[in-house]
Each structure stands twice: as structure tokens, then as C-alpha cells.
Amino acid sequence: MSPETIEQLRRISTPKQFHNEDYICNEGQPGSEMYIILKGSVGVFVTNAIGTLTHVATIGVGDFFGEMAIFDNLPRSASCIALEDTVAVAINKENLQQFLATCPEIAGQMLEKMSGRIRKLDAELYQNNRFVRNRHVPKFEIPYQHHEGQKMKKPYQDEELLIYYKQACPICGKAVSVTDVKRNKLEERSFDIDCRMNYMKCNPLWYEVIACENCHYTNHYLRFFGINNFEFELVKQVLEKEHRPVVESRIAKRNAYDELVMRYLQAIHINEYINAGGDALIGGMWRNLYWLAKDAGEVEFAQICAKKTIEKYTKALDENQFFDEPSRSATAMTLTALMMNCQEGKGSLKYVNIAAEASDARIKNNATRLKAKLE
């Protein structure tokens, strides 16, 4: 980028400074501006199946990111984190016209990049909506195996690891208070054979789903703000006819854990309706509920969640619904461990072989151990 271009960008928008490891934008969170890097570098990260960040790209001076947010306000598809002290200018709807006129070369690159993404999104929405129209989803209910009033309290969470923000609910428009986790700051405590990552000072499972207290719309944080026009009407109908009566009838009875279980079950049910290819995401939520139920000592409910996880993860792996190798191998390892736990070990050899090829040494070693038992 030439010094002249940098100076032009500085006149358009006051540069923002970010320190090393600062979040610039969060995966799943709506955005309203794009960024152009003037100094430093930024890592692009997506959350994998274990819940940790996968580094998918590094961008530097002259590069831009977040451009789709100017036009559609959809959730960010990745988290962007400063890899060093970084300076960037923000372009939003207010200064877009000036940017297009002042920096036509960068603007042209941005529009070319956006056109490809828009075509891809349109194709994905068409396919998803086509399949969703014919989906049959059982009525929303709370499994009887989950007993209200569990004594498990919300675990300690270090405030330094949390991010708070407010956004408008995509269904009712009222403000929703959201708590996010700085996943790049988490310190690992232990890694279980079923790929559960346990952390010091924070349990991210408590923040995977977002709920609107006004209309009771609930969804996974990666999907909450991503409702399109077709899904909007469907979600409103499901909330009014199925979720609201159940949620409001149980408000006075539930504690923090019961509320969390309700949120997960609602998010799963919503995605069964609107997310035709979402077996990996839905399976991940059932997996989280399995771990939470184990923490609470709900043995029967944990088994129900394990079987649901197996059902969804089997389909997700067989249809290759994963964007990266770490997610695929971790899911295969989780599936193998749960199948053996549910006495379904005979069918798990196919999946333990996937896990045995993992790039993560921990997953590979665990898979090798389980594979020896299966053979």
C-alpha cells in the first residue's frame, strides 16, 4: 500500500489501535464495519469441534477483512485477532461512499471478493431452504430423563476471559445481552478421551447458546444472529406455538443449570427446523449437554444426550460436513468414545480409524488406545 493511499484512508476514518492478542471481531457476532490494516498483522480463526481456535489465515498491511458486514449485518464467519500491535481503519456505511471514491483500487478488490461470497451464500441458502420446507421435526419437549432442580451451580468464570456486548434480537428486535469467551486466552487444564477440553477459570459450555429473554428465541452463538427472511417466519411460529408455553411454564422452577439445559434443547430444536445440513452443529450441542449432564450427575439424561450425539455425529462424518481436519478427527474420537460408552463399540472401528490419523497427538494417541481394544 502506497503512503498516499494510507494517508487517504486516515482522512476517511480515524485509525484504531489493537494490542497483540486483542479481538478485533468475534465469530458469530454481527458487525457493521470492515477493516483495512495499516500496520501489523491479523490472524483469522474459526472455532473447531473441540471448541478451540483454528488459525486459518494471516493477513497483513493493505489487506482487508469483514467487508460483508457493511451490507448484510450477518454474523462474522471468523474471529480476527491481532497477532502483534496493529493499526487498522474501519469502513462503515457512513464513510463507504468516500472510501469508494478515494480508494478505487482497494474498493474494486473488495467488491470482486464479495461477489464470489454472495454467490456462494445464495447457493447455500437456496439449498438449505429447499430442504427445510419438507422437514418434519417432532414437537418441542423436555426429555423426562432430565430432572428439574439439580444442585449443580454455575461454575466460577474469570471476568478477564469474558466479553460482554448487546445486540438486537433478530426475531423481536429487543436488546439481547451476550457473553462471549476470549478463546485465545483460555488455559487448558485437562483433555479427556472423548475430546472434552477442560479449562482453568472458565467453562465455555455455559456460553455456547444465546437466549432472548423477551421472545425466548434461543440458538447457538454461531447461528443466533444469522436468521434469514425465510427462517424468520418459521422461527416465530415455532417460538409462539411450541417454545413459549414450555419455557414460561417452567421459569419459576428452574435454576441456572435447568435454564442452561432448556436453552440447549431450544437451540437444538430450532436448528432441526432451519439448519438442514447442521448435523455437526446439532451433534455438538447434544455433546455439550452430555458433558453438562455428567457434571450434574444426571446419568439417564446423559445417556439420552450421548445417543443423540452419536446419531448426529455419525451422519455429519459420513456426509463430511466438517471444514477442517482437526474438527473431523476430534468428532470421530468423540463418536468412538461415546459409542463404546453406549455399548455400540462394534460399529466404531470406522471412526476410530479417522481419529487415528489426527494431526493432534493427543487425539491420535487416544484413538490408538481405543483401536487396540476394539480389535
Secondary structure as a PSIPRED ss2 file (coil, helix, strand):
# PSIPRED VFORMAT (PSIPRED V4.0)

   1 M C   1.000  0.000  0.000
   2 S C   1.000  0.000  0.000
   3 P H   0.000  1.000  0.000
   4 E H   0.000  1.000  0.000
   5 T H   0.000  1.000  0.000
   6 I H   0.000  1.000  0.000
   7 E H   0.000  1.000  0.000
   8 Q H   0.000  1.000  0.000
   9 L H   0.000  1.000  0.000
  10 R H   0.000  1.000  0.000
  11 R H   0.000  1.000  0.000
  12 I H   0.000  1.000  0.000
  13 S C   1.000  0.000  0.000
  14 T C   1.000  0.000  0.000
  15 P C   1.000  0.000  0.000
  16 K E   0.000  0.000  1.000
  17 Q E   0.000  0.000  1.000
  18 F E   0.000  0.000  1.000
  19 H C   1.000  0.000  0.000
  20 N C   1.000  0.000  0.000
  21 E C   1.000  0.000  0.000
  22 D C   1.000  0.000  0.000
  23 Y E   0.000  0.000  1.000
  24 I E   0.000  0.000  1.000
  25 C E   0.000  0.000  1.000
  26 N C   1.000  0.000  0.000
  27 E C   1.000  0.000  0.000
  28 G C   1.000  0.000  0.000
  29 Q C   1.000  0.000  0.000
  30 P E   0.000  0.000  1.000
  31 G C   1.000  0.000  0.000
  32 S C   1.000  0.000  0.000
  33 E E   0.000  0.000  1.000
  34 M E   0.000  0.000  1.000
  35 Y E   0.000  0.000  1.000
  36 I E   0.000  0.000  1.000
  37 I E   0.000  0.000  1.000
  38 L E   0.000  0.000  1.000
  39 K E   0.000  0.000  1.000
  40 G C   1.000  0.000  0.000
  41 S C   1.000  0.000  0.000
  42 V E   0.000  0.000  1.000
  43 G E   0.000  0.000  1.000
  44 V E   0.000  0.000  1.000
  45 F E   0.000  0.000  1.000
  46 V E   0.000  0.000  1.000
  47 T E   0.000  0.000  1.000
  48 N C   1.000  0.000  0.000
  49 A C   1.000  0.000  0.000
  50 I C   1.000  0.000  0.000
  51 G C   1.000  0.000  0.000
  52 T C   1.000  0.000  0.000
  53 L E   0.000  0.000  1.000
  54 T E   0.000  0.000  1.000
  55 H E   0.000  0.000  1.000
  56 V E   0.000  0.000  1.000
  57 A E   0.000  0.000  1.000
  58 T E   0.000  0.000  1.000
  59 I E   0.000  0.000  1.000
  60 G C   1.000  0.000  0.000
  61 V C   1.000  0.000  0.000
  62 G C   1.000  0.000  0.000
  63 D C   1.000  0.000  0.000
  64 F E   0.000  0.000  1.000
  65 F E   0.000  0.000  1.000
  66 G C   1.000  0.000  0.000
  67 E C   1.000  0.000  0.000
  68 M C   1.000  0.000  0.000
  69 A H   0.000  1.000  0.000
  70 I H   0.000  1.000  0.000
  71 F H   0.000  1.000  0.000
  72 D H   0.000  1.000  0.000
  73 N C   1.000  0.000  0.000
  74 L C   1.000  0.000  0.000
  75 P E   0.000  0.000  1.000
  76 R C   1.000  0.000  0.000
  77 S C   1.000  0.000  0.000
  78 A C   1.000  0.000  0.000
  79 S E   0.000  0.000  1.000
  80 C E   0.000  0.000  1.000
  81 I E   0.000  0.000  1.000
  82 A E   0.000  0.000  1.000
  83 L C   1.000  0.000  0.000
  84 E C   1.000  0.000  0.000
  85 D C   1.000  0.000  0.000
  86 T E   0.000  0.000  1.000
  87 V E   0.000  0.000  1.000
  88 A E   0.000  0.000  1.000
  89 V E   0.000  0.000  1.000
  90 A E   0.000  0.000  1.000
  91 I E   0.000  0.000  1.000
  92 N E   0.000  0.000  1.000
  93 K C   1.000  0.000  0.000
  94 E C   1.000  0.000  0.000
  95 N C   1.000  0.000  0.000
  96 L H   0.000  1.000  0.000
  97 Q H   0.000  1.000  0.000
  98 Q H   0.000  1.000  0.000
  99 F H   0.000  1.000  0.000
 100 L H   0.000  1.000  0.000
 101 A H   0.000  1.000  0.000
 102 T H   0.000  1.000  0.000
 103 C C   1.000  0.000  0.000
 104 P H   0.000  1.000  0.000
 105 E H   0.000  1.000  0.000
 106 I H   0.000  1.000  0.000
 107 A H   0.000  1.000  0.000
 108 G H   0.000  1.000  0.000
 109 Q H   0.000  1.000  0.000
 110 M H   0.000  1.000  0.000
 111 L H   0.000  1.000  0.000
 112 E H   0.000  1.000  0.000
 113 K H   0.000  1.000  0.000
 114 M H   0.000  1.000  0.000
 115 S H   0.000  1.000  0.000
 116 G H   0.000  1.000  0.000
 117 R H   0.000  1.000  0.000
 118 I H   0.000  1.000  0.000
 119 R H   0.000  1.000  0.000
 120 K H   0.000  1.000  0.000
 121 L H   0.000  1.000  0.000
 122 D H   0.000  1.000  0.000
 123 A H   0.000  1.000  0.000
 124 E H   0.000  1.000  0.000
 125 L H   0.000  1.000  0.000
 126 Y H   0.000  1.000  0.000
 127 Q H   0.000  1.000  0.000
 128 N H   0.000  1.000  0.000
 129 N H   0.000  1.000  0.000
 130 R H   0.000  1.000  0.000
 131 F H   0.000  1.000  0.000
 132 V H   0.000  1.000  0.000
 133 R C   1.000  0.000  0.000
 134 N C   1.000  0.000  0.000
 135 R C   1.000  0.000  0.000
 136 H C   1.000  0.000  0.000
 137 V C   1.000  0.000  0.000
 138 P C   1.000  0.000  0.000
 139 K C   1.000  0.000  0.000
 140 F C   1.000  0.000  0.000
 141 E C   1.000  0.000  0.000
 142 I C   1.000  0.000  0.000
 143 P C   1.000  0.000  0.000
 144 Y C   1.000  0.000  0.000
 145 Q C   1.000  0.000  0.000
 146 H C   1.000  0.000  0.000
 147 H C   1.000  0.000  0.000
 148 E C   1.000  0.000  0.000
 149 G C   1.000  0.000  0.000
 150 Q C   1.000  0.000  0.000
 151 K C   1.000  0.000  0.000
 152 M C   1.000  0.000  0.000
 153 K C   1.000  0.000  0.000
 154 K C   1.000  0.000  0.000
 155 P C   1.000  0.000  0.000
 156 Y C   1.000  0.000  0.000
 157 Q C   1.000  0.000  0.000
 158 D C   1.000  0.000  0.000
 159 E H   0.000  1.000  0.000
 160 E H   0.000  1.000  0.000
 161 L H   0.000  1.000  0.000
 162 L E   0.000  0.000  1.000
 163 I E   0.000  0.000  1.000
 164 Y E   0.000  0.000  1.000
 165 Y E   0.000  0.000  1.000
 166 K E   0.000  0.000  1.000
 167 Q E   0.000  0.000  1.000
 168 A E   0.000  0.000  1.000
 169 C C   1.000  0.000  0.000
 170 P C   1.000  0.000  0.000
 171 I C   1.000  0.000  0.000
 172 C C   1.000  0.000  0.000
 173 G C   1.000  0.000  0.000
 174 K C   1.000  0.000  0.000
 175 A E   0.000  0.000  1.000
 176 V E   0.000  0.000  1.000
 177 S E   0.000  0.000  1.000
 178 V E   0.000  0.000  1.000
 179 T E   0.000  0.000  1.000
 180 D E   0.000  0.000  1.000
 181 V E   0.000  0.000  1.000
 182 K C   1.000  0.000  0.000
 183 R H   0.000  1.000  0.000
 184 N H   0.000  1.000  0.000
 185 K H   0.000  1.000  0.000
 186 L C   1.000  0.000  0.000
 187 E E   0.000  0.000  1.000
 188 E E   0.000  0.000  1.000
 189 R E   0.000  0.000  1.000
 190 S E   0.000  0.000  1.000
 191 F E   0.000  0.000  1.000
 192 D C   1.000  0.000  0.000
 193 I C   1.000  0.000  0.000
 194 D C   1.000  0.000  0.000
 195 C C   1.000  0.000  0.000
 196 R C   1.000  0.000  0.000
 197 M E   0.000  0.000  1.000
 198 N E   0.000  0.000  1.000
 199 Y E   0.000  0.000  1.000
 200 M E   0.000  0.000  1.000
 201 K C   1.000  0.000  0.000
 202 C C   1.000  0.000  0.000
 203 N C   1.000  0.000  0.000
 204 P H   0.000  1.000  0.000
 205 L H   0.000  1.000  0.000
 206 W H   0.000  1.000  0.000
 207 Y H   0.000  1.000  0.000
 208 E C   1.000  0.000  0.000
 209 V E   0.000  0.000  1.000
 210 I E   0.000  0.000  1.000
 211 A E   0.000  0.000  1.000
 212 C C   1.000  0.000  0.000
 213 E C   1.000  0.000  0.000
 214 N C   1.000  0.000  0.000
 215 C C   1.000  0.000  0.000
 216 H C   1.000  0.000  0.000
 217 Y C   1.000  0.000  0.000
 218 T E   0.000  0.000  1.000
 219 N E   0.000  0.000  1.000
 220 H E   0.000  0.000  1.000
 221 Y C   1.000  0.000  0.000
 222 L C   1.000  0.000  0.000
 223 R C   1.000  0.000  0.000
 224 F C   1.000  0.000  0.000
 225 F C   1.000  0.000  0.000
 226 G C   1.000  0.000  0.000
 227 I C   1.000  0.000  0.000
 228 N C   1.000  0.000  0.000
 229 N H   0.000  1.000  0.000
 230 F H   0.000  1.000  0.000
 231 E H   0.000  1.000  0.000
 232 F H   0.000  1.000  0.000
 233 E H   0.000  1.000  0.000
 234 L H   0.000  1.000  0.000
 235 V H   0.000  1.000  0.000
 236 K H   0.000  1.000  0.000
 237 Q H   0.000  1.000  0.000
 238 V H   0.000  1.000  0.000
 239 L H   0.000  1.000  0.000
 240 E H   0.000  1.000  0.000
 241 K H   0.000  1.000  0.000
 242 E H   0.000  1.000  0.000
 243 H H   0.000  1.000  0.000
 244 R H   0.000  1.000  0.000
 245 P H   0.000  1.000  0.000
 246 V H   0.000  1.000  0.000
 247 V H   0.000  1.000  0.000
 248 E H   0.000  1.000  0.000
 249 S H   0.000  1.000  0.000
 250 R H   0.000  1.000  0.000
 251 I C   1.000  0.000  0.000
 252 A C   1.000  0.000  0.000
 253 K C   1.000  0.000  0.000
 254 R C   1.000  0.000  0.000
 255 N C   1.000  0.000  0.000
 256 A H   0.000  1.000  0.000
 257 Y H   0.000  1.000  0.000
 258 D H   0.000  1.000  0.000
 259 E H   0.000  1.000  0.000
 260 L H   0.000  1.000  0.000
 261 V H   0.000  1.000  0.000
 262 M H   0.000  1.000  0.000
 263 R H   0.000  1.000  0.000
 264 Y H   0.000  1.000  0.000
 265 L H   0.000  1.000  0.000
 266 Q H   0.000  1.000  0.000
 267 A H   0.000  1.000  0.000
 268 I H   0.000  1.000  0.000
 269 H H   0.000  1.000  0.000
 270 I H   0.000  1.000  0.000
 271 N H   0.000  1.000  0.000
 272 E H   0.000  1.000  0.000
 273 Y H   0.000  1.000  0.000
 274 I H   0.000  1.000  0.000
 275 N C   1.000  0.000  0.000
 276 A C   1.000  0.000  0.000
 277 G C   1.000  0.000  0.000
 278 G C   1.000  0.000  0.000
 279 D H   0.000  1.000  0.000
 280 A H   0.000  1.000  0.000
 281 L H   0.000  1.000  0.000
 282 I H   0.000  1.000  0.000
 283 G H   0.000  1.000  0.000
 284 G H   0.000  1.000  0.000
 285 M H   0.000  1.000  0.000
 286 W H   0.000  1.000  0.000
 287 R H   0.000  1.000  0.000
 288 N H   0.000  1.000  0.000
 289 L H   0.000  1.000  0.000
 290 Y H   0.000  1.000  0.000
 291 W H   0.000  1.000  0.000
 292 L H   0.000  1.000  0.000
 293 A H   0.000  1.000  0.000
 294 K H   0.000  1.000  0.000
 295 D H   0.000  1.000  0.000
 296 A H   0.000  1.000  0.000
 297 G C   1.000  0.000  0.000
 298 E C   1.000  0.000  0.000
 299 V H   0.000  1.000  0.000
 300 E H   0.000  1.000  0.000
 301 F H   0.000  1.000  0.000
 302 A H   0.000  1.000  0.000
 303 Q H   0.000  1.000  0.000
 304 I H   0.000  1.000  0.000
 305 C H   0.000  1.000  0.000
 306 A H   0.000  1.000  0.000
 307 K H   0.000  1.000  0.000
 308 K H   0.000  1.000  0.000
 309 T H   0.000  1.000  0.000
 310 I H   0.000  1.000  0.000
 311 E H   0.000  1.000  0.000
 312 K H   0.000  1.000  0.000
 313 Y H   0.000  1.000  0.000
 314 T H   0.000  1.000  0.000
 315 K H   0.000  1.000  0.000
 316 A H   0.000  1.000  0.000
 317 L H   0.000  1.000  0.000
 318 D H   0.000  1.000  0.000
 319 E C   1.000  0.000  0.000
 320 N C   1.000  0.000  0.000
 321 Q C   1.000  0.000  0.000
 322 F C   1.000  0.000  0.000
 323 F C   1.000  0.000  0.000
 324 D C   1.000  0.000  0.000
 325 E H   0.000  1.000  0.000
 326 P H   0.000  1.000  0.000
 327 S H   0.000  1.000  0.000
 328 R H   0.000  1.000  0.000
 329 S H   0.000  1.000  0.000
 330 A H   0.000  1.000  0.000
 331 T H   0.000  1.000  0.000
 332 A H   0.000  1.000  0.000
 333 M H   0.000  1.000  0.000
 334 T H   0.000  1.000  0.000
 335 L H   0.000  1.000  0.000
 336 T H   0.000  1.000  0.000
 337 A H   0.000  1.000  0.000
 338 L H   0.000  1.000  0.000
 339 M H   0.000  1.000  0.000
 340 M H   0.000  1.000  0.000
 341 N H   0.000  1.000  0.000
 342 C C   1.000  0.000  0.000
 343 Q C   1.000  0.000  0.000
 344 E C   1.000  0.000  0.000
 345 G H   0.000  1.000  0.000
 346 K H   0.000  1.000  0.000
 347 G H   0.000  1.000  0.000
 348 S C   1.000  0.000  0.000
 349 L H   0.000  1.000  0.000
 350 K H   0.000  1.000  0.000
 351 Y H   0.000  1.000  0.000
 352 V H   0.000  1.000  0.000
 353 N H   0.000  1.000  0.000
 354 I H   0.000  1.000  0.000
 355 A H   0.000  1.000  0.000
 356 A C   1.000  0.000  0.000
 357 E C   1.000  0.000  0.000
 358 A C   1.000  0.000  0.000
 359 S C   1.000  0.000  0.000
 360 D C   1.000  0.000  0.000
 361 A H   0.000  1.000  0.000
 362 R H   0.000  1.000  0.000
 363 I H   0.000  1.000  0.000
 364 K H   0.000  1.000  0.000
 365 N H   0.000  1.000  0.000
 366 N H   0.000  1.000  0.000
 367 A H   0.000  1.000  0.000
 368 T H   0.000  1.000  0.000
 369 R H   0.000  1.000  0.000
 370 L H   0.000  1.000  0.000
 371 K H   0.000  1.000  0.000
 372 A H   0.000  1.000  0.000
 373 K H   0.000  1.000  0.000
 374 L H   0.000  1.000  0.000
 375 E C   1.000  0.000  0.000
